[in-house]
Amino acid sequence: MRKIGVLMDPPERIRPAKDSTVAMLRAAARRGHEILVCGQSDLILAPGRVSARFQSLQVHPGNAPWFTAGESRVLELEALDVLMLRKDPPVDTAFLHDQLWAGMVRGPKPLLVNHPQALRDCNEKLFALEFPQCCPPTLVARDAASLREFVAEHDQVVLKPIDGMAGRSIFRSHRGDPNLNVILETLTDNGRQFALAQRFIPEISAGDKRILMIDGEPVPFCLARIPGGDDFRGNLARGGRGVAQPLSERDRWICAQVGPELKRRGLLFVGLDVIGDWLTEINVTSPTGIVDIDAQAGTDIGALLFDAIESKLA
């Protein structure tokens, strides 16, 4: 039996029927591992000591309730075999401080999933740009004039902040759009924040594909999040519909381009976002999609993840 620690949002606030962290914890429970959870307010640092107040959690297969809370106690992180960093965005100052806390671990234990240095370094919008062969035409800038030039060149574009999530503050614009100036003023905070402009990919109508990567290798099925109604965004939080489907040859090629770097950085569980033939984001903080893919494709992604974790522990 291994001790599995998890930094996560409060368990009572989670929707277990859709949550990937719950799927991971259920996979750990099926293997007989001890599950210990903590939140941001539970983290403790002292000279030479990294610890937190952890609460034991008994995980149930049903959703009402999905867990029973047990005793809480302060544990140093070296007492854990694994520490899973599954706090949802936003990636704000508190989130970055959490990664500094986890990064203070110096011994061989615990195994960090994902590694806090990578969580600090790999912005989910910008990290994809390290693989230009996989990306559509993209520009990141604070300067509104540069962004307007990009729109003028490519006509149909998507504009979004570099720290957003769940489809928030994503705009579709075009050459001659009378709203473009106000969109850019809003996204850049009048030149104080980066905004990302990307050529619009019409294949979004077939879905924004979430491809899950485990230790640099893809799960063989992805989740195509298909926009609903008149919305161009495929995010499930914005009314998109999730359909599991096998990876295409192009999907596998993108995974082969990205996978070795994910492995090198200690990014054990990652979600790639692919629209048509193009990589648009690399989600490293708390990627989702496990429950829907498992339900539709008959996979057991939690088991695949713990196979990889246990291989590293061995």
N, C-alpha and C positions, 0 to 999 in steps of 0.2 A: 504493500500500500504506500502510495506517495502522498505527500502534503502538497496540495494545489492551492496556492493563494491567488486571489483575483481582486484587483483594484477595479471597481465598477460603480455604476450608478446604483442608488438604493434598490435592493431587490423588489421591494413592495411597489415600486413605480414602473416596473418592467412589464411589457406585454408578452407573456411566455409563448403564446401561440405563434409569434413571428420573430422572436429575438434570437440572434445567433449566439450570444453569450450563454443563454439558457441551454441551447442545443449542445454547446461545448461542455457545460457543467453536467448535463445528463450523460454525455459520453464518458466523462471522468467518473461519475457515480457508478455506471455500469461496470467499470473496471475495478471498483472497490476503493478508489482513491478518496482521501479525506479532503473536503472542500472547505476553504476558509476565505471569507470575503471581507473587504474593507472599503471605505469610501474616502473621499478627499480629506474629510475632517479627522480621520483616524491616523494620519501619517505622522511619524515622530522621527526626529534626527537628534543625535548627540555625538560628541567627538568619538569617532571610531565605531558608532552604533547606528544602524539603520533598522527601524522597527515600525510597527503599526499595531493598532488594536484590531484584531481579527475576530470575526464571529463565525463559528462553525455553522454550516448550512447542510441540511439534509434535503436532497433534491428528489422530487416526486415525478413520475411519468405523466401524471395528469396536470391540468392547468388551474384547478380550483381546489386547494391552493397548489402552487408549483414547488413550494419549499416550506420547510419548518426550520426556524432559527434556533440555534443552540447557544451554548455559553460563549462569552467573549473573553479574550485574553490578549495581552501584549506579547508579541513574538518578534524576535529579531529575524530579518529576512533570511539569514543563513540557515534558519531552522526549516525553511521551505525547500521543496525540490523544484517547484516551478512557481513563478510569479507571472500571471497573465495581466497585462495592462490593457483593460477593456473599457476605460472611461470614454464615454461618447464625447464628440466635439460639443461646443466650440473649442478650437485650439487657442485658448486665451492664456493670460499670465498664470492662472492657477494650474491649467493643464501643463504648461511648460515647467512649472515648479514641481509638479508630480514626477515629471521625467528626470529632473535633477535629483529628486529624492531616490528614485529607483536606480539612477546611475551611480549612486554612492556605493553600491554593492561592489566589493573587490574580490571576493572569494569565488570558488567554482560553483557555489550554490547561492541563490536559485538560478535555474534557467529562466531567462527573461523573454517573454513572448508578448509583443515584439520588443526588440531592443530599444531602450529609451533614447540612445543617441540617434538612432534612425528616426524615431518618432519626432525628435526635435528638428532634424535636418531635412526630412522629406515632406515638404509641403505637398498636399495631395494634388494641387493643380500644377505646381511648378516642377515636381519630380518627373512628370511625364516628359518634359522638354529635354531631359537628358537622353532621350531616345528619339532623335529627330527623324530617323528613318520610319518611325511608327506614327508620327503625329501629323495632323492636318495643318495647313497654314495657321499660325498663331502669333499673336503679339501681346506682350505684357508691358505695360507702361503706366506712369502716372500722368504723362503729358497728353492732354486731350487732343492736341493737334496731330500727334502721331497716331492716336487711335482713330481719329477721323480719316486720316489718309488710308489706314488699313481698311476701313469700311468702304471708302471710295474705290479701292482696288478690288475688293472681293464681293461687294454688293451685299449679299445675304450673309449675315454674321450673327454669332451669339456673343453676348457680353456678360461677364459675371465677375464677382469679387474673387480674390484668391484664397479667401478664408471661409467661404460659405459651405453649406451642407444642405442636403435634402431638397435641392432645387430652389433654395431661397435666393431672391434678387438676381435671377437669371433673365436676361432680356434678349429678344430677337429683334434685330434692326436691319436696316438696308440703306443703300445709297439714296440720299435725298430725304431720309426720314426726318420730319420736323421735330421729333422728340429726341433726336440723337444727342443734342447738346445737354439737355437736362438729364438724360441717362448717364452720360459721362460725368457730369458734375456730381451726380448722386454716387456713382460707383467709386470715383476717385476722391470724393470729399474735397472737390476743388483742387485737385493736384496733390493731395496729401497721402493717398492710398493707391496701391497698384490695382489696376483692373486688367482682366484678361479678355482679349478679343480673339475669336476663333471662327474660321470660315464655317458657315452653316453646312451640316452634313444631311442631305435629304433622307438618307437611309434611317434617320431617327424614327421614321414612320414604322419601320420593322423592329424597332426596339433599341434601347440603350443597354448593351449586354454587360452584365456583371460576371466577370470570370474570376473565380477564386483560385488562389495560388497557395500551395502548401510547401514550404521549404524549396521554393523556386520551381515547383512543378504544378501544372494546371490540373484542377478537377475536370474530368472529361465532359461535364455538362455545365453550361452557363445559364444565367437567368436573364432573358430578354425582357426589359421593362418597357412595355409598349404604351405610348401616350394615350390618354383617354380624352374623348370629346375634342374640343378645339385647342387644347393645350399642346404645345410642342415638346414639353418636358416629359420624360419617361419615368421620373422618380415616383416610386410607390407612394411616397408621402404627398405627392401632388396628383393622385388619382390614376397613376399608371397601373397597368396590369402585367403581372409577372408570368412569363412562360418559359419553362425550362427547355433547353434544346442542346444538341451536341455541338461541340466546338467545330468551327470551320477550319480549313487549312490555313487561312489567313490568321484566324485567332491563334492557332498553335504557333505560327511563325512569330507573332507578336510576343507570345509567352516565352518563346525561346530567346528572343532578343532581351527581354526584361529579366527573366528568371535568375541568371547567374548573379546579377547585381543585387537582387533581393536577397539571395542567399548570403552574399558577401557582407551585406549590411546587418544581418541578423533579423531580417523581416520574414518571420516564419509563416505568418498568415496575412495575406494581402488580397485586396479586391481590385482587379483592373476594370476600368470602364472603357468599352469599345463600342463605337458607333460605325456601322458599315465596316470599312477596312481600317479604321483609324483609332488609335489609342488617345483617349481624351483626359483620363485621370488615373492616378494610382492611389487607392485608398489604403492607408496604413494604420489609422487610429483604431477603429472598431468596425471593420467591414462586416456587412450583413449579406444575407442571401441563402444561408444554410438551410433554413426550414423549408422554404419554397422549393429549392432544388431537390432536397431529399424527398419531399412529399410527391413531386411530379416525376422524378427520374429514378427513384428507388435507391439512391445513393445513401451513404452514411458518412457524411463529411466530418462530423465530430470524431468518428472512429479513425478516419484517415489522419486527422490532425494529431490525435493522441498516439497513433502509430509513429508519426514523425517525432513527437515530443519524447516518447519512450525510447526511440532509437538514439536520440541525442543524450538522454540520461544514461543509457547503457554504455 
